[in-house]
Amino acid sequence: MSDNSLKFLHIGEATERRAIAVRAQGGAAPGLLWLGGYKSDMKGTKAQALADWAAREGRACVRFDYSGHGESEGAFTDGTIGRWLGESLAVFDACCSGPQIVIGSSMGGWLALLMVRALQRRGQAGPAHVAGLVLIAPAVDFTEELMWKRFTPAIKQELETKGVWARPSEYSSEPYLVTRQLIEEGRNHLLLGGMIETGCPVRILQGVEDPDVPWRHAVELTSRLACDDVVLTLVKDGDHRLSRPEDIERFIRAVAEF
């Protein structure tokens, strides 16, 4: 997909107004909506592979960058789960129509489930509806379960006093800046405390060697999904990214089921 397809969706008011970078290509239904991970962008390996496959198959496909990510405006440290969820819903409403398969990677998996819940609460009013979910290493409730509960007392103290902690990253030379706001606001969106009603089929791909989202976390999520049509695929030698050619092929096959 060329950069000529890049457009910006302006959301928010006054000081909260920001431009969200979107790449949308037309095509047949069901359309595809990509929700990326924490600190990733829509030019990543999996997102690009999805767009390329959609173009070959003549399927509609929408990708975008959350605020503070990629080509979108905003500071990363202003980001929260609620803020990025609002942006996901805005893109869904503005850029998608008809049945959609939502593909969520890592944090995007959590946002996909939150988006479905938000759409159900409003009666899915709008031009598009969710017909299926493909979740790749879904980091559901990660701010609490995979961050806060794993943090040492020293890290928690630093977050409490400074409001931010620089978390070393295996994927970048620059650390991730984790904010107290991200942790505290994330508690408004936790899902694993009860059953999760998606109302649509769900496919989950999870690497057993994932150091960031343990495979048992995906099993716990699977047990919480009320829908009968849920398939969890564990990739024995898979890492968190699941971006090897064989991983890409596997996730494209899952999307192609719909």
Sequence and secondary structure as in RCSB ss.txt:
>XXXX:A:sequence
MSDNSLKFLHIGEATERRAIAVRAQGGAAPGLLWLGGYKSDMKGTKAQALADWAAREGRACVRFDYSGHGESEGA
FTDGTIGRWLGESLAVFDACCSGPQIVIGSSMGGWLALLMVRALQRRGQAGPAHVAGLVLIAPAVDFTEELMWKR
FTPAIKQELETKGVWARPSEYSSEPYLVTRQLIEEGRNHLLLGGMIETGCPVRILQGVEDPDVPWRHAVELTSRL
ACDDVVLTLVKDGDHRLSRPEDIERFIRAVAEF
>XXXX:A:secstr
  GGGEEEEEESSGGG EEEEEEEE  EEEEEEEE  TT  TTSHHHHHHHHHHHHHTEEEEEE  TTSTTS S 
GGG  HHHHHHHHHHHHHHH  EEEEEEEETHHHHHHHHHHHHHHHTTT SSEEEEEEEEES  TTHIIIIIGGG
S HHHHHHHHHHSEEEE  SS SS EEEEHHHHHHHGGG  TTS B  SS EEEEEETT SSS HHHHHHHHHHB
  S EEEEEETT  SS  SHHHHHHHHHHHHT 
